[in-house]
Amino acid sequence: MGNKKGKLLIIDDDEMYCSVLQSAFERRNYEVATACNAQQATELIESFEPDLAIVDLRLEESSGLHLIKQLRAHNKKTKIVMLTGYASIATAVEAIKLGATQYLTKPANADEILTAFSNPLADATISPVEKPLSVKRVEWEHMQKVLLECGGNISEAARRLNMHRRTLQRKLSKRPVRQ
């Protein structure tokens, strides 16, 4: 292989997703390190000194937002893409305020992430989405959000959603439609 394009740090508690992204970026000639929790991320921010960072919003029991601050404090030039399975205007705004370059919803592939690193958020040429999210997708994302707020407790999430626990489990086990 030729010269490396740069150092990329992937911070995500989904080890399989980390592994897939790591392979994809290594094939694109990046030097890649991965962290599956906030402690590993903090250590790698100091020792690995990334040029680029992909940070998941939700890391086990903590938020990835505080890692944006750490990345910025260590090197103001580090470009950061925040990833989340739960798109929210509030967290997107907060991520950008803290210094993220871009904010993407999962699942995002390596090409989408590379595009996000190179494109600033303010883009007047972006047109509104032609097709809004389907009702099934909105429902699935809302159930995921409530489940997350309940710390993964299905029974409590079902109570908050006013549905039977088994119904919630069945709906959550289905993969959501893309849009």
C-alpha positions as CSV (number, residue, x, y, z in Angstrom):
1,M,0.0,0.0,0.0
2,G,1.0,3.6,-0.6
3,N,1.1,6.4,1.9
4,K,-1.7,6.6,4.5
5,K,-4.3,9.2,4.0
6,G,-4.6,10.0,7.7
7,K,-5.5,8.7,11.1
8,L,-9.1,7.8,11.7
9,L,-10.6,7.0,15.1
10,I,-14.0,5.2,15.2
11,I,-15.9,5.4,18.5
12,D,-19.0,3.1,18.6
13,D,-20.2,0.6,21.2
14,D,-21.4,-1.7,18.4
15,E,-18.2,-3.8,17.8
16,M,-19.5,-5.3,14.6
17,Y,-20.2,-1.9,13.1
18,C,-16.7,-0.7,14.2
19,S,-15.1,-3.7,12.5
20,V,-17.0,-3.2,9.3
21,L,-16.1,0.5,9.2
22,Q,-12.5,-0.2,10.1
23,S,-12.1,-2.6,7.2
24,A,-13.8,-0.2,4.8
25,F,-11.5,2.7,5.8
26,E,-8.3,0.5,5.9
27,R,-9.1,-0.5,2.3
28,R,-9.3,3.2,1.5
29,N,-5.7,3.6,3.0
30,Y,-6.5,5.1,6.3
31,E,-4.7,4.2,9.6
32,V,-7.7,3.2,11.8
33,A,-8.1,2.8,15.5
34,T,-11.4,1.8,17.2
35,A,-12.9,2.4,20.7
36,C,-16.0,0.6,21.9
37,N,-16.5,2.7,25.1
38,A,-15.7,6.2,26.4
39,Q,-12.7,5.1,28.4
40,Q,-11.0,3.5,25.4
41,A,-11.9,6.6,23.3
42,T,-10.3,9.0,25.8
43,E,-7.1,6.9,25.8
44,L,-6.9,6.8,22.0
45,I,-7.6,10.5,21.6
46,E,-4.4,11.1,23.5
47,S,-2.2,8.3,22.2
48,F,-3.5,7.9,18.6
49,E,-4.0,11.6,17.8
50,P,-6.6,11.2,15.0
51,D,-7.1,13.6,12.0
52,L,-10.7,12.3,11.6
53,A,-13.1,10.8,14.2
54,I,-16.4,9.1,13.9
55,V,-18.3,9.3,17.1
56,D,-21.5,7.5,18.0
57,L,-24.0,9.6,20.0
58,R,-24.9,6.7,22.3
59,L,-22.1,4.8,24.0
60,E,-23.3,2.2,26.5
61,E,-24.4,4.3,29.4
62,S,-22.9,7.6,28.2
63,S,-23.2,10.2,25.4
64,G,-20.6,10.6,22.7
65,L,-21.2,14.4,22.9
66,H,-18.6,14.8,25.6
67,L,-16.0,13.1,23.4
68,I,-16.4,15.8,20.8
69,K,-15.2,18.3,23.5
70,Q,-12.2,16.0,24.2
71,L,-11.3,15.7,20.6
72,R,-11.6,19.4,20.1
73,A,-9.5,20.2,23.2
74,H,-6.8,17.8,22.0
75,N,-6.7,19.0,18.4
76,K,-8.9,21.7,17.0
77,K,-8.2,20.5,13.4
78,T,-9.7,17.0,14.0
79,K,-12.8,16.6,11.8
80,I,-15.6,14.8,13.6
81,V,-18.7,13.1,12.2
82,M,-21.3,12.3,14.8
83,L,-23.4,9.1,14.1
84,T,-26.7,8.2,15.7
85,G,-29.5,5.7,15.3
86,Y,-31.8,8.3,16.8
87,A,-31.9,11.5,14.7
88,S,-32.9,14.5,16.7
89,I,-32.6,18.1,15.9
90,A,-31.5,18.9,19.5
91,T,-28.6,16.5,19.5
92,A,-27.6,17.5,16.0
93,V,-27.5,21.1,17.0
94,E,-25.5,20.3,20.1
95,A,-23.0,18.2,18.3
96,I,-22.4,21.0,15.8
97,K,-22.1,23.6,18.6
98,L,-19.5,21.4,20.3
99,G,-17.4,21.1,17.1
100,A,-18.7,18.2,15.0
101,T,-18.1,18.7,11.2
102,Q,-21.3,16.8,10.3
103,Y,-24.1,14.7,11.8
104,L,-25.3,11.5,10.1
105,T,-27.9,8.9,11.0
106,K,-27.1,5.2,11.1
107,P,-26.6,3.1,9.2
108,A,-24.0,5.2,7.3
109,N,-21.4,3.6,5.1
110,A,-17.8,4.6,4.6
111,D,-18.5,6.6,1.4
112,E,-21.3,8.6,3.1
113,I,-19.0,9.3,6.1
114,L,-16.1,10.4,3.8
115,T,-18.5,12.8,2.0
116,A,-19.6,14.1,5.4
117,F,-16.0,14.8,6.4
118,S,-15.4,16.9,3.3
119,N,-18.8,18.7,3.2
120,P,-19.5,21.5,5.7
121,L,-23.0,21.4,7.1
122,A,-24.2,24.7,5.6
123,D,-25.1,23.7,2.1
124,A,-27.9,25.7,0.4
125,T,-27.9,23.3,-2.5
126,I,-29.4,20.4,-0.4
127,S,-33.0,19.9,-1.4
128,P,-35.7,18.7,0.9
129,V,-36.2,15.0,1.1
130,E,-38.6,13.9,-1.7
131,K,-40.1,11.1,0.3
132,P,-40.6,11.6,4.0
133,L,-40.0,8.7,6.5
134,S,-42.7,6.0,6.4
135,V,-45.1,5.7,9.4
136,K,-43.5,2.3,10.2
137,R,-40.0,3.8,10.2
138,V,-41.1,6.8,12.5
139,E,-42.9,4.3,14.8
140,W,-39.8,2.1,15.0
141,E,-37.5,5.0,15.7
142,H,-39.9,6.3,18.4
143,M,-40.0,2.8,20.1
144,Q,-36.1,2.7,20.0
145,K,-35.9,6.2,21.6
146,V,-38.4,5.2,24.4
147,L,-36.5,2.0,25.0
148,L,-33.2,3.9,25.2
149,E,-34.8,6.3,27.7
150,C,-35.9,3.3,29.8
151,G,-32.3,1.9,29.9
152,G,-33.2,-1.1,27.7
153,N,-36.1,-2.2,30.0
154,I,-38.7,-3.6,27.6
155,S,-41.5,-3.8,30.2
156,E,-41.1,-0.1,31.2
157,A,-40.9,1.0,27.6
158,A,-44.0,-1.0,26.8
159,R,-45.8,0.7,29.7
160,R,-44.7,4.2,28.5
161,L,-45.8,3.3,24.9
162,N,-49.1,1.9,26.2
163,M,-48.6,-1.4,24.5
164,H,-48.1,-5.1,25.5
165,R,-44.5,-6.1,26.2
166,R,-44.6,-9.0,23.6
167,T,-46.0,-6.6,20.9
168,L,-43.2,-4.2,21.6
169,Q,-40.6,-7.0,21.5
170,R,-42.0,-8.3,18.2
171,K,-42.0,-4.8,16.6
172,L,-38.5,-4.1,17.8
173,S,-37.1,-7.4,16.5
174,K,-38.1,-6.4,12.9
175,R,-35.5,-4.5,11.0
176,P,-36.9,-1.1,10.1
177,V,-37.6,-0.2,6.5
178,R,-34.9,2.1,5.1
179,Q,-37.4,4.9,4.6
